[in-house]
Amino acid sequence: MSDEYADPSGNTEAFRAFAHTPETAPRQPSKLPLLIGVAVAAVLVVAVLAWFVLS
């Protein structure tokens, strides 16, 4: 058997090209806080309308 060792990660130039490529799709911020805010606002509107109707 030969004592040669082949680096499985490739050469340095290929790694640098891989490491410096921009992401294909930027991450989107989570919409969960917005959805929670909308839900809370909807509940408050319904509660205020119910209070006006029942009083």
C-alpha positions as CSV (number, residue, x, y, z in Angstrom):
1,M,0.0,0.0,0.0
2,S,1.1,3.5,-0.7
3,D,1.7,6.0,2.1
4,E,0.3,8.9,0.1
5,Y,-2.5,10.7,1.8
6,A,-5.1,12.6,-0.2
7,D,-6.9,15.4,1.7
8,P,-10.6,14.7,1.3
9,S,-11.4,18.4,1.7
10,G,-9.8,19.3,-1.6
11,N,-7.3,22.1,-2.0
12,T,-7.2,25.5,-0.3
13,E,-8.4,27.4,-3.3
14,A,-11.6,25.3,-3.5
15,F,-12.2,25.7,0.2
16,R,-11.8,29.5,0.1
17,A,-14.2,29.7,-2.9
18,F,-16.7,27.7,-0.9
19,A,-16.3,29.6,2.3
20,H,-16.7,33.0,0.7
21,T,-19.7,32.4,-1.4
22,P,-22.9,34.2,-0.3
23,E,-25.8,32.2,0.9
24,T,-28.2,31.3,-1.8
25,A,-31.3,32.6,0.1
26,P,-31.1,35.1,2.9
27,R,-32.9,34.1,6.1
28,Q,-36.2,35.7,6.6
29,P,-37.0,37.1,10.0
30,S,-39.6,35.2,12.0
31,K,-43.2,36.3,11.5
32,L,-44.3,34.8,14.8
33,P,-44.2,38.1,16.8
34,L,-46.3,39.8,14.2
35,L,-48.9,37.0,14.2
36,I,-49.0,37.1,18.0
37,G,-49.5,40.9,17.9
38,V,-52.3,40.6,15.4
39,A,-54.0,37.9,17.4
40,V,-53.8,40.1,20.6
41,A,-55.2,43.1,18.8
42,A,-58.1,41.1,17.3
43,V,-59.0,39.7,20.8
44,L,-58.9,43.3,22.2
45,V,-61.1,44.6,19.4
46,V,-63.7,41.8,19.9
47,A,-63.6,42.4,23.7
48,V,-64.2,46.1,23.3
49,L,-67.0,45.6,20.9
50,A,-68.6,43.0,23.2
51,W,-68.3,45.4,26.1
52,F,-70.0,48.2,24.2
53,V,-72.8,45.9,23.0
54,L,-73.5,44.4,26.4
55,S,-73.3,47.7,28.4
